[in-house]
Amino acid sequence: MIDTLAMALGMPPQAPEFWLPLTFMGLLYLVVLAGTVLDGFDIGVGCLSTFAPAHLKPRMLALLSPWRDANEFWLFIGIGLFMAAFPLAWGRVMAELYMPVTLLAVGTCFRSVGYELRLRAPRELQGFWGRVFGLGALLTAFSHGLLLAQLAMLSQNETAHVWFSLFTAACSVAAYCLLGASWLIMREGGELRARAIFWGRRCVRWAAAGAVGVSVVLALGNPGIFLKWSSNGGRAAVVGLWCLMLFCFICIEMRLQRMINTSLRSTALPFVLTLLVFTTTFMGLAYSFFPYLVLDELTLWDAAAAIDSLERVLLLVGLALPVALVFNARVYWRMFGMSLPPEPPEFNR
């Protein structure tokens, strides 16, 4: 496949003009996927905190403390990598996605400010800053849905586009709530786990509906993607991804139903399956759009920076990214399993 693509571009596969942009695109895919998956449970718990009872909110937000700083890492490195590697696409992409990107920036700001100030605020103001954090999480999840709708349906200023965008944004919020709820089921017990099971069951079908809607509109609204999906090589990949996603949604639904009817035992299965749904969705989008940054207009080679610049950026990434991955691996390793609240020390009197 790589040789065929290089031949179509008129470049040898070993030429830096060919493999350097391809390498940066792979790194960008990796960073975006990591940010969506690893920051996703943070966004989901923040969304759920806006609906949770007041006595459960402090515990929900306290569970996020070890990962708050690490979660903010992915967005900034993704934007920096995109601007450094593909500067010619920045203006074109922002012209198409300025509204959801603006909402994403506002939501990220609200999340960071709300969470940090809640830790430092007096008791009577902690509830206010907690609501600011929840609002930021809702805006972030909503903006991700708008981004998906904009990518799937490029025509604008149409009534159908507005309604589809709102539907996709609502389903995106539900998907992140499902991820946050499944994480809480794995991490916590008691009333919070019981409510998380209820939240997850309310969200799983909306998340599935959003995945179906985006896929249908993406295929029917873009002839090039439809031909790619229906080709001999693409048909098997698309069917395989769809079967895997359907299997995950069915297993999540059945597992949550069983947890309600039988017991409230801790399990990581809903969380792992939800992560697999997010990963599968991203893989489908990456396969559909590759090698374009702007569909049918701008490829990654058209938008890439000069080769000298790419070589310098790749050197910096090669030095910094392994350190960041090791640090984040150590931090995120503890996101699995039950979490026990700290016990106050016993003082001898």
Order of alpha helices (4+ residues) and beta strands (2+ residues): alpha-alpha-alpha-alpha-alpha-alpha-alpha-alpha-alpha-alpha-alpha-alpha-beta-beta-alpha-alpha
